[in-house]
Every structure is written in C-alpha cells, then in structure tokens.
Amino acid sequence: MNDAVSIAANVLSRRISALEITKATLAKIATRNPELNCFTAITTETALADAERIDREISQGNNPGVLAGVPFAVKNLFDIAGLTTLAGSKINAENPPATQNATAITRLKQAGAVLIGALNMDEYAYGFVTENAHYGATHNPHDLQRVAGGSSGGSAAAVAAGLVPLALGSDTNGSIRVPAALCGVFGFKPTYGRLSRAGVSLFSSSFDHIGAFAGSVRDLAMVFDLLQGEDPRDPVCTKRLPELCLPQIHQGVEGIRIAIAQEYFTKNAAPEVLAAVQKVADALGVTEYVTIPEANRARAAAFVITASEGANLHLEQLKNRPQDFDPATRDRFLAGALIPSNWYLQAQRFRKWYSDRLREIFQNVDIIIAPTTPITAPLIGQKTMILNGEEILVRPHLGLFTQPLSFIGLPVLSVPIQHPNTLPLGVQLIAAPDHEALIFRVAAFLEAQNIISPTFRF
C-alpha cells in the first residue's frame, strides 16, 4: 500500500485510518531519516491534527478528497505556514516563519493529503547533488555513499526510500529530473507557468517550475491535475483551463509520433544510459531519430541566464554576508553577478531562436526520448567523472541532458528504469508545451509493459 491512490482508497473505505497512516509514516521517518538526511523539518503536530480531522470527516459521511490521508512532503523552498522557509540556506534561517502555505501545498491539502515536513536541497536550488554545506548531504537510498541528485534531492530520496509516496520539488535546469533518475522514481516538470509558484522561493524566475515525484504514473498524473489552475498570487501562472491527464493515461500510444534524440543526447552518455533509452524505444517500436539543433549552445545560454538572475536575487547578501553562503553556491553567484548584460541579452535572443526550432520539430513529432543523466549516481564528494574519454566536473554536468529542455520550458517526465547490474537510471519523455497528457499516456503504456518502474529501498 505504498502508492497514493491505494492509500487514499483504503482510508476512504475505513480499512485503515489517516491517523494510523500518519503515525506509521512519522515512525518510518524517525528510523530512516538519520541515515538518509532527507528532511530538514517534520510537521508532526499539524500532520497528526490533519489526519484526525480527515478521519472525523469520513466518520461523518463526508469525503475529504481524493488524496485522503496520503502523506506528502515538500522541498524546503515551499512556504509552510509556521515554519521558516530555508531554501537550503543558512541566511534564510533567520527569517520569520511563513504566514501561509504555498499554493501547491494548499491544493494538495484541500484534496485530503497530509503534509509531513520539509525536505533537504542544494542551497537556493543551485546544484545537482544536494550536498548542502549547512544541512548536510542527502544520501541515495540505493547506496548511502552516493548522491541523491539535486537540487530536489531530499524529495527524490524520500520517495525512493518509501518515506512518503509523494513529494514536491522545483526544477530550474533539471532539479526534479536529475534526482528522480538517480534515485529511481518518477519526476515530472510541467510546461513553464503551468503550475503556480506562489509561496515558492525562486532561483531564476524565467526558468523556475514546480513539479512532483511519485512511485507511479497514476499518482503523478493525479497530483498534476490537482495542482493545475490559475492563481492570482503568481503572475506567471497560466490562465489556460486545466486539462485533466489522469482520465487519459490508459488511452494507449496509437497515433503518438515518437522519436529518439540523437547526437548531443547520445555522444556524452555512458553505455548503460544509452541502453536504457534504447529499451524504452524498443518497447514503443520507435525507429525515428531527431536532432535538436544547438543543444550545447542552449545549455550554455541557460547557464548565463540562470546565473545572472540568481545572482541578482542575492546581491545584498553576496556583498554583506558572503561567508554565510555555501561556498559552491556563493562562487557561482559571484560569477553570475559579473556576467556582462550583453551576454544575458544575447542568451535571451538565442532562447527565442531555439524555441522556434523546437516548435518546428514538434510539428512532426509528439514525444522525444532522451537520457536524463549521463551517468548513474556519483559518490558523495566526487568532483569529476569521465565522459566520452574526457574528465569533466560532476556538479554542472549532471544536468547535461536536462538543461536544454528547461531552457524553453518544455514539459518533461523522467521515468525510472533499472538496467542490469547498475544503479537506477532515468529516461526523459519530452513534449511540446501544454502537451502533458501525451507524456502521461506514453509513460502509462511503458509502465503497463513493465519497462519502467520505481526502484524503492525501504
């Protein structure tokens, strides 16, 4: 009974109470979290109170929602009423507690979900490893000596370890998809602006998305459906009417045009990573290939824009409190603060050109398949890795295949796949903007064929 839909069904039918589920979740976290370091705060009192309220509503014949009694947790850049929003930083710890929940939390709680706590991350969401200088590294449940990925590492590890069935994270350059791949769970980044970011600490406003982690396609589609909808608190949030994906997931893949991304997305991937992509392609009967032009330049432009925008948000602290930053974050922000304005503007101009080229590709293709990360999870503290015969830095290059897609806000789902004798791997399913339903249909087909599945470590 580890998936959210099953938990809710059992709670609503009174086979088990929300309070029992919540107490068991808190006990599991107390046992496992010391070695994993997923959580930075546990909301015990409010979780127990919410669970008791849900049970009371059910006993009175009311329906508290489709996620009744389902535990969930959020990356610690989501505002949680009564808690200080850390965003992985030491400086933010001095801020007063949040006065209201982030919109995403409110919407899940309105559906009956029970918030359990806040999850570890890279400082200010700037990283791919969740090796936080202030709050410690989050450990990969599959090998405690390895990173969970980042920046939403606590979220991915918490789901992979079976601590919670659902977790929220954020994705700027790959911060949901990278840890999802390395921890062996589903991680979804929707179209830019599709979900409200109100009450979420931003890293780079023109890139930041929120999304979710789960252990099944059905759970993830349900969460996405619940989170959709206009929000006046977030001016970026789309006014587009929600399109419910859960009712569509079992419509199959007939008529969906699928292709494999080649060249840039193949030449710097380990053999087992390419084998995982091929396994997915074979299951779908895919023989078509596409080349995404200038993907490397898109990644370079993404570095320029995110570093510039991120540094601008923290200029005062960089000037006055540089010693209180995680050194790795501080140095990248300082570099970002020194980027000439004409570089930033040129990167934005290229962004428009790149978006137009992808729009042309999606006139002939509905879904593109690509690897999520170039390697499996590296060791905690590992500085370099070998790709294509070249020694390169680990931290920036874990996002090698995710950044060119975040650059123009495409919806992407990283699906987990286990290659024999390796740690978990992820494969990205990529669609044109606002075509999330197609992604979920393909993922559900692969899941039903047992090609993709989470690899839990309870």
Beta strands, then each sheet from edge to edge (+ up, - down):
strand 1: 39-42
strand 2: 71-75
strand 3: 114-119
strand 4: 131-132
strand 5: 136-137
strand 6: 139-140
strand 7: 143-147
strand 8: 166-171
strand 9: 186-189
strand 10: 209-214
strand 11: 258-261
strand 12: 289-290
strand 13: 367-371
strand 14: 384-387
strand 15: 390-393
strand 16: 412-417
strand 17: 425-431
sheet 1: 1+ 3- 2- 8- 10+ 9- 16+ 17- 13+ 11+ 12+
sheet 2: 4+ 5-
sheet 3: 6+ 7-
sheet 4: 14+ 15-
end
